Amino acid sequence: MKKRYGIIAASLSIALTASAFGASYVAADNISKKVFSKTSGSTSDCDTEVRLYSEGMETRHRYLEDDGFECYTRDFYFDKAENSFELTGYISGKYEITYSPALPFIQEDMSVGSQWSEDITTTVNGSSESSTEEFEIVAIEDLSLDAGEFSDCPKLSWSSDGGSATYIWFCEDVGVVKWEISGDTWELESYSTDSLTVLSGSVYLQESEVKSKSFINTSAGGVGCDKETRTFSDGGETEERVYSNSDGLEIACGSRISISNSKTENSHVLSSQVYSGYSIDYAWGIPVIPANMAIGESWGVSQYVYVNDNNWGARNDSFTLEALEDVSVDGGNYERCLKVNWEGYSPVASESFDMTLWLCPEIGLAKYVKDGDTWEMSKITRSGTAYIGGSDGGGGGGSISLFVIFGVGLSLVVRRRK
């Protein structure tokens, strides 16, 4: 009997030691989605956060559940190993943040009292600053959350340069389930394992070789400014748009529109535009394509809009991936295109908008519908190749009284909201 108890004690010791290893608290690869809710703290801002996961990447969408008000969408990049989890950086709109070395949230020893620190250089769009990040496991706790019962979860204290601590709870095979920061507490409401197909934004980005596209308003019969020509440079980060009549009629269709885009390997953000002497800048940028998406899931942002450096109020953009559809237009036939609803409010136009985009693999936007008008890609050209697609003829529509940012109308006459 004595020997038997010794074996049991040894087994318990091994189990307890293993439970303190980082490998236990790195989220399993089959977790595709998490939903967090704010359970205490400020009630004046966003209270729900959805996280979608793919290999080495996590997209976070935070919003106010009751009215759909958007906070932000951010793409996080991480390195995950058997016994560690490190955050290497993230994209927030047109801002790219990197950590060197990466922030080490999980290490091999996650037992109570374990401490580690790292001198980090944080770089934001090329500007850097240094800090000392300190980590300590301050407790092992059991948690009862909406997502379930979790046992033996390390509670991590994280502080920067000796400042106030953020607390993060990691649980076995699930990873982060709770955190406390600046008086707010967030807890895991639910999570999904392999039940959700996460689509990569990288597939639907327009290739850098694309030099121009033409779109025709197919909803009428060749009337008015029914042709839109987009030309691209700098790998698609610079874009010019011009409107005309598809039959060559001489019609005044407004000035050229210049657009700046911020693109990464996995995402596309609309940053700013210039039209007829007006420079319109978005504080964070509009996240047209994030790194991770899934059917039925949304993303978006709320931000201030500046016209010639003057604040014109808050803009709200919300996107929802509705379906995957095949698209057939004069500019080609494309399979498994994203059908995305885009709605929101523009303070520049002083109006709400609601439109639908079709974003296709490698070529991006192929079709959009706004205000009952359907615009279809009629031609696409790439560097070093002849154009692909049909003629620019046909179509219709009235004169252009609004200019279009992926179809979002903004008044040609800029008006201050009263």
N, C-alpha and C positions, 0 to 999 in steps of 0.2 A: 504493500500500500504506500509506503513511504516513497518508493521509487516512482510509483504512478503519479503521486502528487507532484513529485519533482518534474516529471514530464509535462504535466498540465501547467505548472508554473512557468516552465521554460517556454511552452507554446504561447502562453499569455504574454510573456515578455517579448517574444518575437513579434506577435501581432501588434502590441502597443508600439514597438519601435517602428514597424513598417508603416503604421498609420501616421507617423510623423514625417515620412518621406514625401518630397514634393510630388512624386509620381502619382500619389493618391488624389491630389487636388488640382491637377491639370484637367480641364474639361475634356470629356471623351470626344473622339472625332465624329461620332454620330449625332452630336447636338447641332441642330441647324438653326434654332431660334430660341430666344429668351424674351420674356416680357417682364419688365420691372414696373412697380408702382411706388410712388412716394407715399409713405405711410405716416410721416410726421414732418413738421417744419413749415416753411412758407407755403401758403395756399394761393398766392397771387401769380405763380408762374406754372410752367409745364409740369405735369404730374405722371406721365407715362413714357416709358422708354422701351422701344423694341430693338433687339439686336439680332441681326442675321449673320450667319457664319459661313465662311468657305475656308479653304486651306490658306493659312497665314493671314487671314483678313477678316475684319468684323465691321459691319456697317451699323451705326447707331442712329435711330430716328427718335427724337424726343418731341412730344407735343402735349397739348392740353386736351384731355379726353372728352370733356363735355361739349366743347364747341369746335374742336378740330384745329384750334390755333397752333401754328407750327413754332417750334423753337429752333431746331437745327437738325441737319443730317451730317454725320461725320464718318469718314472711313479710317479705321484703325489698322495698323500693320504690326504683327507680332511674330516672334520666334518661339515655337513651342517644341520642347524636347521631352524626353522621358521624365526628367526630374526638375524641369524648369519652365518658366513662362516669363518672357520678356517683351515689353512694349518698345518697338523701334521708332514709332512715330504715327502721325495721323494727318489726314486732309480735312480741313474745315473750310468749305467753299473754295475761295481762291488763295487760301493760305495753306502752306505745307510746313508742318512741324516735324522735326526729326530729333531724336535723342542719341547722343554718342558719349559713352556706350549706351546700350538699351537699358530701360528701367527694369530691374530684376524683381518682379513681384513674387515669384515662387522659386525657392531654391530647394536643394536636396533635404536639408534639415528644417522642418517646420514645427519643431517641438517648442513648448513654452520657454521663453527666455532667449530663444535664438535671435541673434541680431546680425545685421549686415548693413553696409552703406556703400554708396557709389558717388564719385564726383562726375557729374553729368554736364555736358554741353548741349543746351537746347538751341536749335536753330529754327528761326521763323522766316521763310522766304529770304534766306541769306544772311539775316542778322542773328548774331549768337550771344548767349550769356551763359554763365556757369553757375552751378549750384551743387550743394551736397545733399543727396537724398538718403534719408535714414529709415530703416525698416526694422521692426521687431514683432515677434509673435508674443502677444500679451495674454492670451488665454486660448483654451480649447473649449468650445461651447456646443451645446445642442440647440437647434433652432426649430421652431414650429412656424412655418410660413404657408401662404396660400398654395405654393407649389408642392408642399409636402413636409414631411418630418426629416430632419437632417441631423446626424450625430457626429460628434468629435470633429467639429469644424474649427480650424485655426482662425483666430482673430488677429489680423495684421494691422499694426500701427505704422502709418507712413507720413513722414514730415519732410519738409524742404527747408534747408538752412535754419533748422531749429524752430520753425513756425508751428502753427496749429496742426494737429494730427488729423488725418483722414483714416477711418477704420474700414477695413474690408474683410469680409468673411468668405473663406473658401471651403467648399464641401466636396466630399469624395465623388469623383467622376463627373461632377457638375461644374466645378470651378466657382466663380463668383456667384453668390446668392444674396448678398446684402452689403450695403456700404452706408457710412455716415460721413457727411461732409458739410461744414458750415451750418450746422443745426438741422440739416435735412437728412431723413432716413429713407433709403430706398430698399425694397425687398422684392425677391423673386416671386412673381405671380404665377407664372407657368413656363414650361419649356417643352420643346419638341425634339424628338430623336428620329431622324431619317424619314419623317413624314412630310417634309417640305423640300421641294426642289429649289435650291438657291441658284439663281442665274448670275453670271459674271458680267459686269458692265463692260469689261474689255472686249467682249464679243460684238457689242453693238456700237462701238465707237467708230466714227467715220475714219477711214484710212487716211494717212497723211498724204498719200499719192493723189487723192481726189483734188482736182484743181477748180472744178466748177460744176454747178447743177442748175438746171432750169425747172421751174414748177409752173404748171398751167392751172388756172381756176376752171375746172370742168363743169361748174354748176350752171353756166349760162352759155351764150353763143358768140364768143369773140368780141364782146363789147367791153370797152373801158380798159383799165390797167389790169389785164388778166394774166400777165406773164411776170414771173419773178425770177431774176437771175442772181445766183450767188456765186461769187468767186472767192477762192481760199488761198492763203499764203501762210508761211511760217508753220507748216504742218497742220493747218486748220485753226491755229490760234488767232489768226486775223481773217476777218470775213467782210466782204463788201456786198451789199444788196441793192439792186436796181429794179424798178418796175417799169413795164412798157406794155404795149398792145401786141398780142401774139400774131396779128395779121399785118403788123408794120404800120398801123395808123399812127399819125403824129398826135399824141395826147400827152398833156402835162401830167406826169405821175409823181411829182415830188422829187426831193433831193436824194442823193445817194446816202445809204446808211452804212456806217462803219461799226463793226462789232468786234469786241475782244473776248476771246474764250480762254479759259484755263483748262488744260488737258493733262491728265496723267495717263499711265498705262491702263488704268481701270475706271476712270471717271471723266466727266465733262461738265464744266461749270461755265455759265454765261456771266462774264465779269462786268462789262460796261459797253456803252455804245455812244456814238456821236451822230447827230442828225441836225442839219440846217443850223449849225452854230450852237446847238445845245449838247453839252456833254453830260451824259446820264451814267452815274456810277452806283453800283450796288455794294453795300457795305461788306457783305460776305460773298456775294455771287449767288446765282440761281443754279442749284444742283440738278441739271437736266438728266444726267445719267450717273448714279452712284456706283460704287464698286460691287455691291450685292443687292439683288432684287428677287422678289418672289411674287407669284400671282396672288392677288388679293392684298398684298402689302403696300404700304404708302411710304413716302418720304417728302421732305419739304423744308422750308425755312421762312422765318420772318426777319425782316431787316429794314433799315432805313435806306431811302433812295436819295441821292444827291444830284441836283441839277445845277451845273456850273458852280459846284462846291457849296450850294445851298441845300439844306435839309428840307425835302418836300414831303416827308411823312413816312409811315411804315408800309411796307409791301409784304403781302403774304402769298406764298406759292406752295401749292400742295399737289403732289403727283401720286397716282395710284396705278399699278400695273394690273390691267383688267384681264388680259388674255395673251396668248401667243397665236398669231394669225399669219397666213400666207398673203402676200401682197403682189398684185399684178398691175403694173403701170407701164406707160410707154417707155419709161427708163429702165425696164427690166422686170423679171419675176424673182421674188424673194420669199424664202421660207422661214417660218418661225420668227416672225417679226414681233417686237413688243408693241402691244396696243396699250397706250398710256393716256389716262385722263389727266389733264392739267387744268387746275382751276385756282382762282385766287383774286386778289385785289391789287390794282395798280394806282398809287396816289398821283402819278403823273397824268394818267388819263382820267382820274377820278371815277373809275368804274371797275366793276367786277368782270371777270372773264371766265369762260369755260370752253375748253377745246380738247381735241383728241389728236394724238401723235401716233404715227407708226414708225418705229425705229428698227431698222433691219441690220442683220449681221454685216459688218465691214463697211457699210455705206451710210449708216446712221439714218437720218430722216429721209423717208421715201414718200410720205403722204401726211397731210394734216387736214383737219376739219375745224372751221371756226365760223361762227355766225351763220351757219347753214351752208357755207361755201366749202367745197372740197378742192384742195390743191394737191395735184399729183406730180411727181417727178417725171418730166418728159425726156430729160437728157442728163447724162453724167459724163464728165471727162476726167481722165487721169493723166498724170505727167507721162509724156512719151507715147500716148496712145490716142487714137481717134475716139470720137465720142461714142458712147453706148446709148442706145435708146432711139425713140422715134423722133418725129418732127416737133417743132415748137408751136405748130398751128393748133387751132381748135380752142375750145374753152370759152370762158365768158366772165362776166362780172362787171360791177360798176367801177367808178373811179376810186382811187385809193384815198380815203379820208383818214385812215389809220395806217401807221406803219407797223410791220409785223416782226416780232422777235420770236422765232419758231411759231409764228402765228399769233402771238400775244399782241393785241392792239394797244398802241400808245398814241395819244393824240399828236397830230402834227403841230398843232398850236399848243404849246405847253401852258398848262393852267395850274395855278396854286389852289390846293384844296382849301375850302372855307370851313 
